[in-house]
């Protein structure tokens, strides 16, 4: 499950703190103006300040699916995903989703699922929030970052997949460029990139478990 978050608005230059050794007002103003874009992009990774742009996922061997970007606001994305997941579950398992849902992905326990759970709570999608248990020992997830030994070291999905001969991510797009593609309206490219991440995460999980 992959999505890319973005902050809704840029901070004003006055929010940017210049280095303590900057004394000249003009230099401080120039530094603040230049830092607005960088600060805005950094906020994209903050779970309380960013915004979900799209959600991609797959169930078992199914072809990955994606909701967004560009066709819904954040609340609509989350609710649409909850509806899709609810509809995919057997009727007799919907009441107790924690025993039926197992989340698998790369760094999902520290990023994707944190974002998803917070948004589910924010938009009152209590059923979806109830599908996520992030307890390190009793949670309903398997994180390929941790399976790689990521409790101590962090490994990118791209590096891990290349190590196992599973190929790599889309060459003309990576996480650092998604913002530019989003601003340019290249929504289909972003959606394809996120679906490819799902395929790679699934392949890596199977390589680690076999």
SULPEJO-V906338 format. One record per backbone hydrogen bond with DSSP energy under -0.5 kcal/mol. NH is the residue of the N-H (numbers start at 1). CO is the residue of the C=O. Records with the same first field share a line. If there is no record, write none. Layout:
NH=CO  CO
//
This chain:
2=56
6=51
15=12
16=13
17=15
18=16
22=19
23=21
28=24
29=25
30=26
31=27
32=28
33=29
34=30
35=31
36=32  33
38=34
39=35
40=36
41=37
42=38
43=39
44=40  41
45=42
46=43
47=45
49=46
50=46
53=4
55=67
56=2
57=65
60=58
62=59
65=57
67=55
69=53
77=73
78=74
79=75
80=76
81=77
82=78
83=79
84=80
85=81
86=82
87=83
88=84
89=85  86
93=90
94=90  91
96=93
97=94
99=96
100=97
101=97
103=140
105=142
107=105
110=107
111=107
113=108
114=108
115=111
116=112
117=113
118=114
119=115
120=116
121=117
122=118
123=119
124=121
125=120
126=124
129=125
130=126
131=128
132=129
133=131
139=135
140=133
141=139
142=103
144=105  142
147=143
148=144
149=146
150=145
152=149
153=149
160=156
161=157
162=158
163=159
164=160
165=162
166=161
173=170
177=174
178=174  175
181=177
182=178
183=179
184=180
185=182
186=181
187=185
190=186
191=187
192=188
193=189
194=190
195=191
196=192
197=193
198=194
199=195
200=196
201=197
202=198
203=199
204=200
205=201
206=202
207=203
208=204
209=205
210=206
//
